[in-house]
Amino acid sequence: MLKTLKVFSTPDDPSRAIADALRKIGATGKTGEATRKPGAVTLLHGTTVGTNALLQRNGARVALITTSGFEDVIEIGRQARPRLYDFFFDRVAPLVGRELRFGVKERTDAEGRILERPPEAELTRVREAVRRANPDAIAISLLFSFANPENEAAVAAAVAELGKPLSVSHRILPEFREYERTSTVVVNAYLQPLMQSYMERLAERVKKHAEELGGGSGAARKQGEPRVSIPRIFVMQSSGGITALESAAREPVRTVLSGPAGGLVGAAAMAGRSGFRKILSFDMGGTSTDVAAVQGEVRAGGQAEVAGLPVGVPMLEIHTVGAGGGSLARFDAGGSLRVGPESAGADPGPICYGRGTEPTVTDANLVMGRLRPDRFLGGEFTLDSERARRITSEWLKKQGSRLSLEQFSAGVVRVVNANMERALRVVSIERGYDPRDFALVAFGGAGGLHACELAEALAIPTVMIPARPGALSAFGILVSDVVKDYSRTLLWRLADHLQQAVRQAVPRAKLQKEFRKLEAAAQKEFRAERWRGALQYERSLDLRYRGQGYELNVPATANVTARFHDEHQRRYGYHHAGREIELVTLRLRASLRTPQPQSQSQPKVTRQQMARKPSPRVAPVEHSPVEHAPVFFHDKIVTTPVFERGNLVPGRAMRGPAVITEYSATTVIPPGKRFWVDASENLVIEIR
C-alpha cells in the first residue's frame, strides 16, 4: 500500500528533512537486506545535492592530472557557441583552475599501444606537486586511456597515498572525446567530497533513527530483544535506475539528475497503466521545470550538459528550465515582464508562505484563485492570501507599474507558460516528434496548474495528471530497477565486423567478446553490493556515418544497420543507405528487476470497463464541490467548483471549469474541458 508524506526541505542539510520524514512515518522493520524482500526496510533516495553544487559552484577544490600538453583541454573545450551572435557571452569557467592542472609525461596511441610509460621519477614529481597544492579531490584523465588504462592506473596508484578521493577516467567513462571525458571525470571529483560527506550524514541519521525505534543500541538494548536492523540506502541515478549508497558516493556524477530522473520514470510507469505509451513529461516544482519525451520506454542518452558542463555518463534526456512555483517575477530595463530563472527557493519562499517579499508564480496562482489557501498539503499548511495580495500590490507600486494585481498575476502565468512551452518544443518538435501524437503527463506540485494551457498551445490532445502528482518522483524511484551502465569506445568500421556477419547470419564473435567483458564487470559489481537475482542485459551501439562527428544509439540487434538508417531519417530528415557506417561505442545496461508497489486502493470499476472512454454524455456529479471559488480564466472571473480528488468517481466524466485539490498538488481545468479519473487513479483531461 502506498502512502505519501511531504515535509519542507532543509537546504542547509537535506538529510535533516529525510530524518524528519522518517520520524513522522515511524519507519521500522526486521531486516535491511538488499534483496528488498517483504518486511525489509529500504530507503530509496533521490537527491539534488550534486545538481545544486554544480549550479552554485560550491563543490570541492580539484586537482587534474592529465597527459603533458593537454592540461588546457577542459578550458579550450569545443568551438560551439551557445549564443552565436552574442558578443558579450561569457563561457562557463572550468571547474579546475590553471594552477591545479598537472601534466604527466606519458603517451598511449589511439590503438592502445603504450609509446611512453611514466618513469618513477615523473610519478614522484607529479605526486609531490599535487601534495603541495593540497586539493580536496583528484581527477585523472590521460590521453587514450579508454584504449589502454595501464598508464592511468600507474598514475592513480602513485597519488593514492595522498589519501584524497580519486576519480579515474577509465573507471568512470572509458570513451573517446578527450574534452567530454575529462569534463565528466572533473565533475565527479568536484562532487565527490561533498556527496561522500552528505551520504555519511544521511546514513548516520538513518542509523540513529533505527536505533531509537529499536530501543537503543548495543548495551542499551534489553537482553533478548531482537537486533535492530539498519535499513540500507539506495540512490537514484540520472540514467533512471537505483544504485547502492556506496556507489553513488564513489561516482556522484551519475546522480546529478537524480530527482528529475525519478519523476520521468514515475511518469512513464503511471502513463503506461492508463494506456499512454507516447508521453511528454512535465514536472513543475518549486525552482525549475523538467520536460522529456518518451516513446514506449524510458531511455538514457550518452551525452548531456549540466550547468554548462559536458557530462558523458548515461543520463535520461531531460531538459530543464528555470521556471517553477518559486520563480521570481520582475520588470526588465525595458519594462517587460520577466519570470525566472531566479527563484525564491525554499527560504524565504513565495510571499504567501509567510517569509518571502518578492512575487512568485505561486503567489500569482493564489491571487488568480487557482490555488486554494486552506487546502494546501491537505490543509496542514495555510497559504497567506492577504499577505500575498498586500505585498505584491506594494511591490507593483514601487516598480511604477499601472497593472492591477489581477492583470499582473495573469501576466506572470502567461510568461512562465511561454518559458515552459519553449522547453516542451525542445524535447518534441526540435527532436522530430509531433506533439499531437503525445499525451502531456503533468506532475510536481505545480504541474497541474499549468498543464491544460500548455497542451492547448501545443495542440496536445490529452493531459494526464497521475495519482499522487506531487510525489511522483518518489514513486518513480520506488518502481525503478537496480541499474548499472557500462561502455567502451572501439571505433570499428561496421563493414569489417558487423555487416558481413549479418549477411552470413553467424555469431559476431568479436563483438560478443567485448560485450561479455562488460557483462563480467556488471556481475562483479552486483555481487559486491549483495544483490540477488538474474541480471537482465540491454546491449546497444553508438553508430555514425563515416566522417560524421556525432552518433546515434540503436539496439545491438541483427538489423542494426537498418535501424540506424531509420533513426537517422527520423532525427535529421535524411539518411544514406549506401554510406559506410562506423561503430563508435558499445553500451551495456545491466538491470535487476525490483518488486512493484500496489496502489493504495483497488479500482472501483474493472479495467475492461476503463479501457473504454467514458460516455460522451457527461454524467451528473456524484459528489458536491467542497466550495465554489472565483477563478481567473482568460482574463475573466469564473465561479468555479472546487473538488477533492479523492471524491471523484472513477469513470464519471465531468466538464470544466474545475479546480481539483489533493494533498500534494492542485489541478486547474479550464471551462469546457472534459475530464475523468480512470481505473489507475489517474486524472485524464481531453483538450481537443
C-alpha positions as CSV (number, residue, x, y, z in Angstrom):
1,M,0.0,0.0,0.0
2,L,1.3,3.4,-1.0
3,K,1.2,6.4,1.4
4,T,2.5,9.9,0.7
5,L,4.1,12.4,3.1
6,K,5.7,15.7,2.2
7,V,7.9,17.7,4.5
8,F,9.6,21.1,4.0
9,S,13.1,20.9,2.6
10,T,16.2,21.9,4.7
11,P,18.6,23.4,2.2
12,D,21.4,23.7,4.8
13,D,21.4,19.9,5.2
14,P,18.9,17.9,3.2
15,S,19.5,14.8,5.4
16,R,17.6,16.6,8.2
17,A,14.4,16.7,6.1
18,I,14.7,13.0,5.5
19,A,15.2,12.3,9.2
20,D,12.1,14.4,9.9
21,A,10.1,12.4,7.4
22,L,11.3,9.1,9.0
23,R,10.3,10.3,12.4
24,K,6.8,11.2,11.1
25,I,6.2,7.9,9.4
26,G,7.9,5.8,12.2
27,A,9.6,3.6,9.6
28,T,10.9,0.3,11.1
29,G,11.4,-3.3,10.1
30,K,13.1,-6.6,10.9
31,T,15.7,-6.8,8.2
32,G,17.7,-4.5,6.0
33,E,18.9,-7.0,3.4
34,A,19.5,-5.6,-0.1
35,T,17.0,-8.1,-1.6
36,R,14.1,-5.7,-0.8
37,K,12.0,-8.7,0.2
38,P,8.7,-8.2,2.0
39,G,9.2,-6.9,5.6
40,A,12.6,-5.3,4.7
41,V,13.0,-1.6,5.2
42,T,14.9,0.1,2.4
43,L,15.4,3.9,1.9
44,L,15.4,4.8,-1.8
45,H,16.7,8.4,-2.2
46,G,16.6,10.9,-5.0
47,T,18.9,13.9,-4.4
48,T,19.7,17.3,-5.9
49,V,22.8,17.8,-3.8
50,G,25.1,17.3,-6.8
51,T,22.9,19.4,-9.1
52,N,22.8,22.3,-6.7
53,A,26.6,22.1,-6.1
54,L,27.2,22.5,-9.9
55,L,24.7,25.3,-10.3
56,Q,26.0,27.2,-7.3
57,R,29.7,26.3,-7.9
58,N,30.3,25.2,-4.3
59,G,32.0,21.9,-4.8
60,A,35.5,20.7,-4.0
61,R,38.8,22.1,-4.9
62,V,40.0,19.7,-7.6
63,A,43.5,18.8,-9.0
64,L,43.5,17.5,-12.5
65,I,46.3,15.2,-13.7
66,T,46.4,14.6,-17.5
67,T,48.8,13.9,-20.3
68,S,51.5,16.6,-20.6
69,G,50.4,19.2,-23.2
70,F,46.7,18.6,-22.6
71,E,46.3,20.5,-19.4
72,D,44.1,23.1,-21.0
73,V,41.6,20.7,-22.7
74,I,38.8,21.5,-20.2
75,E,39.3,25.2,-20.9
76,I,39.6,25.1,-24.7
77,G,36.5,22.8,-25.0
78,R,34.7,22.8,-28.3
79,Q,34.2,25.7,-30.8
80,A,30.4,25.5,-30.4
81,R,28.9,28.8,-29.1
82,P,25.5,28.5,-27.3
83,R,24.6,32.0,-28.5
84,L,26.3,32.6,-31.8
85,Y,25.8,36.3,-32.2
86,D,26.1,37.4,-28.6
87,F,29.3,39.4,-28.4
88,F,29.1,39.6,-24.6
89,F,28.6,35.9,-23.9
90,D,31.0,34.6,-21.3
91,R,31.9,30.9,-21.5
92,V,31.4,28.8,-18.4
93,A,34.6,28.8,-16.4
94,P,36.2,25.3,-15.9
95,L,35.9,23.7,-12.5
96,V,39.7,23.4,-12.2
97,G,41.9,26.5,-12.3
98,R,45.2,26.5,-14.3
99,E,47.3,26.3,-11.2
100,L,45.7,23.0,-10.2
101,R,46.3,21.2,-13.6
102,F,49.3,18.9,-13.7
103,G,50.8,17.2,-16.8
104,V,52.5,13.8,-16.7
105,K,54.9,12.7,-19.4
106,E,53.3,9.6,-20.9
107,R,51.7,8.6,-24.2
108,T,49.3,5.9,-25.4
109,D,48.3,5.9,-29.0
110,A,44.8,5.5,-30.4
111,E,45.2,1.8,-30.9
112,G,46.1,1.2,-27.2
113,R,49.8,0.8,-27.8
114,I,51.9,2.4,-25.0
115,L,54.5,4.6,-26.6
116,E,55.9,6.1,-23.3
117,R,55.4,4.9,-19.8
118,P,55.8,7.5,-17.0
119,P,59.0,6.8,-15.2
120,E,59.1,6.5,-11.4
121,A,60.8,10.0,-11.1
122,E,57.9,11.5,-13.1
123,L,55.3,9.9,-10.9
124,T,57.1,11.2,-7.8
125,R,57.3,14.7,-9.3
126,V,53.6,14.8,-10.0
127,R,52.6,13.3,-6.7
128,E,54.7,15.9,-4.8
129,A,53.3,18.8,-6.9
130,V,49.7,17.6,-6.1
131,R,50.6,17.2,-2.4
132,R,51.8,20.8,-2.2
133,A,48.6,22.0,-3.9
134,N,46.6,20.2,-1.2
135,P,43.3,19.7,-3.2
136,D,40.1,18.2,-1.8
137,A,39.9,15.6,-4.6
138,I,42.0,14.4,-7.6
139,A,40.8,13.8,-11.2
140,I,42.9,11.7,-13.6
141,S,42.3,11.7,-17.3
142,L,45.1,10.6,-19.7
143,L,45.0,10.6,-23.5
144,F,43.6,7.3,-24.9
145,S,43.2,5.7,-21.5
146,F,40.0,4.2,-22.8
147,A,42.0,2.1,-25.2
148,N,44.6,1.0,-22.7
149,P,44.4,2.1,-19.0
150,E,47.9,0.9,-17.9
151,N,49.5,4.4,-17.6
152,E,46.4,5.9,-16.0
153,A,46.4,3.1,-13.4
154,A,50.0,3.7,-12.6
155,V,49.4,7.4,-12.0
156,A,46.4,6.6,-9.8
157,A,48.5,4.2,-7.7
158,A,51.2,6.9,-7.3
159,V,48.8,9.5,-5.9
160,A,46.6,7.2,-3.9
161,E,48.8,7.5,-0.9
162,L,47.8,11.2,-0.6
163,G,44.5,10.0,0.8
164,K,42.4,12.2,-1.4
165,P,39.2,10.9,-3.2
166,L,40.2,9.7,-6.7
167,S,38.2,10.0,-9.9
168,V,39.9,8.0,-12.7
169,S,38.6,8.2,-16.3
170,H,38.9,4.6,-17.4
171,R,36.8,3.5,-14.4
172,I,34.1,6.2,-14.9
173,L,33.9,6.8,-18.6
174,P,36.2,4.6,-20.9
175,E,35.1,6.5,-24.0
176,F,36.8,8.7,-26.6
177,R,36.4,12.5,-26.9
178,E,39.0,13.9,-24.6
179,Y,37.1,17.1,-23.6
180,E,33.9,15.4,-22.6
181,R,35.7,12.5,-20.8
182,T,37.9,14.9,-18.9
183,S,35.0,17.2,-18.0
184,T,33.0,14.2,-16.7
185,V,35.8,13.0,-14.5
186,V,36.4,16.5,-13.2
187,V,32.7,16.9,-12.3
188,N,32.9,13.6,-10.5
189,A,35.9,14.8,-8.4
190,Y,34.2,18.2,-7.9
191,L,31.2,16.5,-6.3
192,Q,32.9,13.5,-4.5
193,P,33.8,15.1,-1.1
194,L,30.5,16.9,-0.8
195,M,28.5,13.8,-1.7
196,Q,30.5,11.5,0.5
197,S,30.0,13.8,3.4
198,Y,26.3,14.1,2.7
199,M,25.8,10.3,2.3
200,E,27.7,9.7,5.5
201,R,25.4,12.1,7.4
202,L,22.4,10.6,5.8
203,A,23.5,7.1,6.8
204,E,24.2,8.2,10.3
205,R,20.8,9.8,10.7
206,V,19.0,6.7,9.4
207,K,21.0,4.5,11.7
208,K,20.3,6.7,14.7
209,H,16.6,6.7,13.8
210,A,16.5,2.9,13.5
211,E,18.2,2.6,16.9
212,E,15.8,4.9,18.5
213,L,12.9,2.9,17.2
214,G,14.6,-0.3,18.4
215,G,15.0,1.0,21.9
216,G,18.7,1.9,21.7
217,S,21.9,0.2,20.5
218,G,24.4,-2.2,22.0
219,A,24.2,-2.5,25.8
220,A,21.2,-0.1,25.9
221,R,19.0,-2.8,24.4
222,K,17.4,-5.2,26.8
223,Q,18.6,-8.8,26.8
224,G,16.6,-11.0,24.5
225,E,15.2,-8.1,22.3
226,P,15.8,-8.5,18.6
227,R,18.7,-6.9,17.0
228,V,18.0,-3.5,15.4
229,S,18.2,-3.7,11.6
230,I,19.8,-0.7,9.9
231,P,18.0,0.0,6.6
232,R,20.2,0.0,3.5
233,I,20.1,3.2,1.4
234,F,19.9,3.3,-2.3
235,V,20.2,6.4,-4.6
236,M,18.5,7.2,-7.8
237,Q,20.9,7.7,-10.8
238,S,20.5,10.1,-13.7
239,S,20.1,7.1,-16.0
240,G,16.8,6.0,-14.4
241,G,17.9,3.2,-12.1
242,I,19.0,3.0,-8.5
243,T,22.4,2.1,-7.1
244,A,23.9,1.4,-3.7
245,L,24.8,4.4,-1.4
246,E,28.5,3.5,-1.7
247,S,28.4,3.6,-5.5
248,A,26.6,6.9,-5.5
249,A,29.2,8.4,-3.1
250,R,32.1,7.0,-5.3
251,E,30.6,8.2,-8.6
252,P,28.3,11.1,-7.8
253,V,28.5,12.3,-11.4
254,R,25.9,9.6,-12.1
255,T,23.4,11.3,-9.7
256,V,23.3,14.9,-11.0
257,L,19.8,14.4,-12.4
258,S,18.7,12.0,-9.7
259,G,15.4,13.8,-8.7
260,P,14.2,14.6,-12.3
261,A,15.1,11.0,-13.4
262,G,12.7,9.6,-10.7
263,G,9.9,11.8,-12.0
264,L,10.4,10.7,-15.6
265,V,10.4,7.0,-14.6
266,G,7.3,7.5,-12.5
267,A,5.5,9.4,-15.3
268,A,6.2,6.6,-17.8
269,A,5.1,3.9,-15.3
270,M,1.8,5.7,-14.4
271,A,1.0,6.6,-18.0
272,G,1.6,3.0,-19.1
273,R,-1.0,1.9,-16.6
274,S,-3.5,4.2,-18.4
275,G,-2.5,3.1,-21.9
276,F,-0.4,6.1,-22.8
277,R,2.8,4.9,-24.4
278,K,3.9,8.2,-26.1
279,I,4.2,10.9,-23.5
280,L,5.7,14.3,-22.9
281,S,6.5,14.5,-19.2
282,F,6.1,17.9,-17.5
283,D,7.5,18.2,-14.0
284,M,7.0,21.6,-12.5
285,G,8.4,22.0,-9.0
286,G,9.3,25.0,-6.9
287,T,12.5,26.1,-8.7
288,S,12.6,24.5,-12.1
289,T,10.6,22.6,-14.7
290,D,11.9,19.3,-16.2
291,V,10.5,18.0,-19.5
292,A,11.2,15.0,-21.6
293,A,9.7,12.9,-24.4
294,V,9.1,9.1,-24.0
295,Q,8.1,6.6,-26.7
296,G,7.2,3.3,-25.1
297,E,10.1,3.1,-22.6
298,V,12.4,5.4,-20.9
299,R,15.9,5.5,-22.5
300,A,19.1,7.1,-21.4
301,G,21.3,9.2,-23.7
302,G,25.1,9.1,-23.8
303,Q,25.9,12.9,-23.7
304,A,24.3,15.7,-21.7
305,E,25.2,19.1,-20.3
306,V,24.6,20.2,-16.7
307,A,25.2,23.8,-15.6
308,G,27.0,24.3,-18.9
309,L,29.4,21.4,-18.3
310,P,29.6,18.3,-20.5
311,V,28.7,15.1,-18.7
312,G,29.3,11.9,-20.6
313,V,27.7,9.2,-18.4
314,P,24.3,7.9,-19.4
315,M,21.5,10.3,-18.4
316,L,17.8,10.4,-19.2
317,E,17.3,13.1,-21.9
318,I,15.6,15.6,-19.6
319,H,15.5,19.3,-20.5
320,T,15.4,21.8,-17.6
321,V,14.4,25.4,-17.5
322,G,14.3,27.9,-14.6
323,A,10.6,28.0,-14.3
324,G,8.8,26.8,-11.1
325,G,6.4,27.8,-8.5
326,G,9.0,29.9,-6.7
327,S,10.3,31.7,-9.8
328,L,10.5,35.4,-9.2
329,A,8.7,38.0,-11.3
330,R,10.4,41.2,-12.3
331,F,10.4,44.0,-14.9
332,D,13.5,44.4,-17.0
333,A,15.2,47.6,-18.1
334,G,12.7,48.0,-21.0
335,G,9.7,47.5,-18.8
336,S,8.9,44.0,-20.0
337,L,7.7,41.4,-17.5
338,R,10.1,38.5,-16.9
339,V,9.7,35.4,-14.8
340,G,12.7,33.3,-13.5
341,P,15.2,31.8,-13.7
342,E,15.9,33.3,-10.3
343,S,13.8,31.6,-7.6
344,A,12.7,32.4,-4.0
345,G,13.8,28.8,-3.2
346,A,12.7,27.1,0.0
347,D,13.9,30.0,2.1
348,P,12.4,32.6,2.1
349,G,10.0,31.1,-0.5
350,P,6.9,32.7,-2.0
351,I,5.2,35.6,-0.3
352,C,2.2,33.5,0.7
353,Y,4.5,31.1,2.6
354,G,5.0,33.9,5.2
355,R,8.6,35.0,4.7
356,G,9.1,36.0,1.0
357,T,8.9,39.6,-0.1
358,E,9.0,39.3,-3.9
359,P,6.2,38.0,-6.1
360,T,6.4,34.5,-7.5
361,V,4.4,32.2,-9.8
362,T,2.8,30.6,-6.7
363,D,1.6,34.0,-5.5
364,A,0.2,34.7,-8.9
365,N,-1.8,31.5,-8.9
366,L,-3.1,32.2,-5.5
367,V,-4.2,35.7,-6.5
368,M,-6.0,34.2,-9.5
369,G,-7.9,31.8,-7.3
370,R,-6.2,28.7,-8.8
371,L,-4.6,27.8,-5.5
372,R,-6.9,27.4,-2.6
373,P,-5.3,28.8,0.6
374,D,-6.9,26.4,3.0
375,R,-6.3,23.2,1.0
376,F,-2.5,23.3,0.6
377,L,-0.9,20.0,1.7
378,G,-4.3,18.7,2.7
379,G,-4.9,21.7,5.0
380,E,-1.8,21.1,7.0
381,F,-0.3,24.5,5.8
382,T,-2.4,27.6,5.1
383,L,-1.3,30.0,2.4
384,D,-1.4,33.6,3.4
385,S,-3.6,35.1,0.7
386,E,-3.9,38.5,2.3
387,R,-0.2,38.9,2.7
388,A,0.4,37.9,-0.9
389,R,-2.0,40.5,-2.2
390,R,-0.8,43.3,0.1
391,I,3.0,42.8,-0.5
392,T,2.6,42.2,-4.3
393,S,0.5,45.4,-4.6
394,E,3.1,47.4,-2.7
395,W,5.8,45.9,-4.9
396,L,3.9,46.9,-8.1
397,K,3.7,50.5,-6.8
398,K,7.5,50.5,-6.2
399,Q,8.0,49.3,-9.8
400,G,5.9,52.1,-11.1
401,S,3.5,49.6,-12.8
402,R,0.0,50.5,-13.7
403,L,-1.1,46.9,-13.8
404,S,-3.8,45.8,-11.5
405,L,-3.0,42.9,-9.1
406,E,-5.1,40.5,-11.2
407,Q,-3.6,41.7,-14.5
408,F,-0.1,41.3,-13.2
409,S,-0.8,37.8,-11.9
410,A,-2.3,36.8,-15.2
411,G,0.8,38.2,-17.0
412,V,3.1,36.2,-14.7
413,V,1.3,33.0,-15.6
414,R,1.4,33.7,-19.3
415,V,5.1,34.5,-19.3
416,V,6.1,31.4,-17.3
417,N,3.8,29.3,-19.6
418,A,5.7,30.7,-22.6
419,N,9.0,29.6,-21.0
420,M,7.7,26.1,-20.4
421,E,6.2,25.9,-23.8
422,R,9.6,26.6,-25.4
423,A,11.1,23.8,-23.2
424,L,8.4,21.3,-24.4
425,R,9.2,22.3,-28.0
426,V,12.9,21.5,-27.5
427,V,12.1,17.8,-26.5
428,S,9.4,17.3,-29.1
429,I,9.4,19.4,-32.3
430,E,13.2,20.1,-32.3
431,R,13.8,16.3,-32.0
432,G,11.5,15.3,-34.8
433,Y,8.4,14.5,-32.7
434,D,4.9,15.8,-33.3
435,P,3.3,16.9,-30.0
436,R,-0.2,16.0,-31.4
437,D,0.9,12.3,-31.1
438,F,1.6,12.5,-27.4
439,A,-0.1,12.9,-24.1
440,L,1.1,15.5,-21.7
441,V,1.8,13.9,-18.3
442,A,1.9,16.7,-15.7
443,F,3.1,16.3,-12.2
444,G,5.1,18.0,-9.5
445,G,3.5,20.4,-7.0
446,A,2.7,23.0,-9.7
447,G,2.3,20.9,-12.9
448,G,-1.4,20.6,-12.8
449,L,-1.9,24.3,-12.5
450,H,-0.4,25.0,-16.0
451,A,-0.8,21.7,-17.9
452,C,-4.0,22.4,-19.8
453,E,-2.9,25.8,-21.1
454,L,0.4,24.3,-22.3
455,A,-1.4,21.4,-24.0
456,E,-3.7,23.9,-25.8
457,A,-0.8,26.0,-27.0
458,L,1.0,22.9,-28.5
459,A,-2.2,21.1,-29.7
460,I,-1.6,18.2,-27.4
461,P,-4.9,16.3,-27.3
462,T,-4.7,14.8,-23.8
463,V,-3.4,15.8,-20.4
464,M,-2.9,13.2,-17.7
465,I,-2.3,14.1,-14.0
466,P,-1.0,10.9,-12.3
467,A,-2.1,9.8,-8.9
468,R,0.0,11.5,-6.2
469,P,1.5,14.0,-8.7
470,G,3.4,16.0,-6.1
471,A,5.3,12.8,-5.0
472,L,5.7,11.2,-8.4
473,S,9.5,11.5,-8.4
474,A,9.5,9.4,-5.2
475,F,7.1,6.9,-6.8
476,G,9.4,6.7,-9.8
477,I,12.4,5.9,-7.6
478,L,10.2,3.3,-5.8
479,V,9.5,1.4,-9.1
480,S,12.9,1.8,-10.6
481,D,15.1,-1.2,-11.2
482,V,18.7,-1.5,-10.0
483,V,20.7,-0.3,-12.9
484,K,24.4,0.0,-13.8
485,D,25.7,1.3,-17.2
486,Y,28.9,0.2,-18.9
487,S,30.6,1.4,-22.1
488,R,33.7,1.2,-24.2
489,T,34.8,3.0,-27.3
490,L,36.0,0.8,-30.1
491,L,36.0,2.8,-33.4
492,W,35.3,0.0,-35.8
493,R,34.2,0.2,-39.3
494,L,30.9,-1.6,-39.4
495,A,31.6,-3.3,-42.7
496,D,34.6,-5.0,-41.3
497,H,32.8,-6.5,-38.3
498,L,29.0,-6.5,-38.5
499,Q,27.6,-6.3,-42.0
500,Q,29.4,-9.5,-43.1
501,A,28.1,-11.2,-40.0
502,V,24.6,-10.1,-40.7
503,R,24.7,-11.3,-44.2
504,Q,26.1,-14.7,-43.2
505,A,23.8,-15.0,-40.2
506,V,26.7,-16.2,-38.0
507,P,27.6,-15.0,-34.4
508,R,29.6,-11.8,-34.3
509,A,32.4,-13.3,-32.2
510,K,34.5,-10.2,-31.8
511,L,31.5,-8.0,-30.7
512,Q,30.2,-10.8,-28.4
513,K,33.6,-10.9,-26.7
514,E,33.6,-7.2,-25.9
515,F,30.1,-7.4,-24.6
516,R,31.0,-10.4,-22.4
517,K,33.8,-8.3,-20.8
518,L,31.2,-5.6,-19.9
519,E,28.8,-8.3,-18.5
520,A,31.6,-9.8,-16.4
521,A,32.2,-6.3,-14.9
522,A,28.5,-5.9,-14.2
523,Q,28.3,-9.3,-12.4
524,K,31.2,-8.4,-10.2
525,E,29.7,-5.1,-9.1
526,F,26.3,-6.5,-8.4
527,R,27.8,-9.3,-6.3
528,A,29.9,-6.7,-4.4
529,E,26.7,-4.9,-3.5
530,R,25.0,-8.1,-2.4
531,W,22.1,-8.0,-4.9
532,R,20.4,-11.3,-5.7
533,G,18.6,-12.4,-8.8
534,A,19.1,-12.8,-12.5
535,L,20.6,-9.8,-14.3
536,Q,19.0,-8.5,-17.5
537,Y,21.2,-7.0,-20.1
538,E,20.4,-4.4,-22.7
539,R,23.0,-4.1,-25.5
540,S,23.2,-1.0,-27.7
541,L,25.7,0.6,-30.1
542,D,26.6,4.2,-30.9
543,L,26.8,4.4,-34.7
544,R,27.5,7.1,-37.3
545,Y,28.2,7.5,-41.0
546,R,31.9,7.6,-41.6
547,G,33.1,11.2,-41.4
548,Q,30.3,12.4,-39.1
549,G,31.2,13.9,-35.7
550,Y,28.1,12.7,-33.8
551,E,26.5,9.3,-33.2
552,L,23.1,7.8,-32.7
553,N,22.4,5.0,-30.2
554,V,20.5,1.9,-31.5
555,P,19.9,-1.5,-30.0
556,A,22.5,-4.1,-30.9
557,T,20.2,-6.4,-33.0
558,A,20.8,-8.3,-36.2
559,N,19.1,-5.5,-38.2
560,V,21.3,-2.8,-36.6
561,T,22.2,-1.0,-39.9
562,A,18.5,-0.7,-41.0
563,R,17.6,0.6,-37.5
564,F,20.4,3.2,-37.7
565,H,19.2,4.4,-41.1
566,D,15.6,4.7,-39.9
567,E,16.7,6.6,-36.7
568,H,18.9,8.9,-38.8
569,Q,15.9,9.6,-41.1
570,R,13.6,10.4,-38.1
571,R,16.1,12.5,-36.3
572,Y,17.6,14.5,-39.1
573,G,15.2,14.1,-42.1
574,Y,17.6,12.1,-44.3
575,H,19.8,9.0,-44.5
576,H,22.5,7.5,-46.7
577,A,21.6,3.9,-47.5
578,G,24.9,3.1,-49.2
579,R,27.3,5.0,-47.0
580,E,29.8,3.3,-44.7
581,I,28.8,3.1,-41.1
582,E,31.2,3.3,-38.1
583,L,30.7,1.6,-34.7
584,V,31.9,4.0,-32.2
585,T,30.9,2.8,-28.7
586,L,29.5,-0.3,-27.1
587,R,27.0,0.2,-24.3
588,L,25.6,-2.3,-21.8
589,R,22.9,-1.6,-19.3
590,A,22.7,-4.3,-16.6
591,S,19.5,-4.2,-14.5
592,L,17.8,-6.2,-11.8
593,R,14.0,-6.0,-11.5
594,T,12.6,-4.8,-8.2
595,P,9.1,-5.6,-6.7
596,Q,6.4,-3.2,-7.8
597,P,4.2,-1.4,-5.2
598,Q,0.5,-1.9,-5.2
599,S,-1.9,1.0,-5.4
600,Q,-3.4,2.3,-2.2
601,S,-6.9,1.3,-3.2
602,Q,-8.3,-1.1,-5.7
603,P,-10.1,0.3,-8.8
604,K,-13.8,0.7,-8.2
605,V,-14.5,-0.5,-11.8
606,T,-12.9,-3.2,-13.9
607,R,-10.0,-2.4,-16.2
608,Q,-12.1,-3.7,-19.1
609,Q,-14.6,-1.1,-18.4
610,M,-12.0,1.6,-18.1
611,A,-10.3,0.7,-21.3
612,R,-13.2,2.4,-23.0
613,K,-13.5,6.2,-22.6
614,P,-16.5,7.5,-20.6
615,S,-19.7,8.0,-22.4
616,P,-19.8,11.2,-24.5
617,R,-22.7,12.3,-22.3
618,V,-21.4,13.9,-19.2
619,A,-22.6,12.1,-16.1
620,P,-24.2,14.1,-13.3
621,V,-21.8,15.0,-10.5
622,E,-22.0,12.4,-7.7
623,H,-20.2,14.5,-5.1
624,S,-20.9,18.1,-4.3
625,P,-17.9,20.5,-4.6
626,V,-16.2,21.4,-1.3
627,E,-16.6,25.0,-2.3
628,H,-17.1,27.4,-5.2
629,A,-14.4,30.0,-5.8
630,P,-13.8,32.9,-8.2
631,V,-11.0,31.8,-10.6
632,F,-9.4,33.8,-13.5
633,F,-9.7,32.1,-16.9
634,H,-8.7,34.2,-20.0
635,D,-8.9,37.4,-18.0
636,K,-12.4,36.7,-16.7
637,I,-13.6,35.7,-13.3
638,V,-15.5,32.4,-13.5
639,T,-17.2,30.9,-10.5
640,T,-15.6,27.5,-10.3
641,P,-16.4,24.4,-8.3
642,V,-13.6,23.0,-6.2
643,F,-13.4,19.2,-5.8
644,E,-11.3,17.0,-3.6
645,R,-9.7,14.5,-6.0
646,G,-10.4,11.6,-3.7
647,N,-14.1,12.3,-4.0
648,L,-14.2,11.9,-7.8
649,V,-16.0,8.8,-9.0
650,P,-13.8,6.8,-11.4
651,G,-15.2,6.6,-14.9
652,R,-17.7,9.5,-14.4
653,A,-16.9,12.3,-16.9
654,M,-17.3,15.9,-15.9
655,R,-16.7,19.3,-17.6
656,G,-14.7,22.2,-16.5
657,P,-14.2,24.7,-15.2
658,A,-12.9,22.9,-12.1
659,V,-10.2,23.1,-9.5
660,I,-9.1,19.7,-8.2
661,T,-7.3,19.7,-4.9
662,E,-5.3,16.9,-3.2
663,Y,-2.6,16.5,-0.7
664,S,0.4,17.1,-2.9
665,A,-0.9,19.2,-5.8
666,T,-3.6,21.3,-7.4
667,T,-5.1,20.9,-10.9
668,V,-6.8,23.6,-12.8
669,I,-9.2,22.6,-15.6
670,P,-10.4,25.4,-18.0
671,P,-14.1,25.8,-19.0
672,G,-15.5,23.2,-21.4
673,K,-12.7,20.6,-21.0
674,R,-13.9,17.1,-20.3
675,F,-12.2,15.1,-17.6
676,W,-12.5,11.9,-15.6
677,V,-10.5,9.6,-13.2
678,D,-9.6,6.2,-14.7
679,A,-9.1,2.8,-13.1
680,S,-5.4,3.5,-12.4
681,E,-6.4,6.6,-10.3
682,N,-5.0,8.9,-13.0
683,L,-6.9,12.1,-13.9
684,V,-7.4,12.3,-17.7
685,I,-8.4,15.6,-19.4
686,E,-9.4,15.9,-23.0
687,I,-8.1,19.1,-24.5
688,R,-9.5,18.9,-28.1
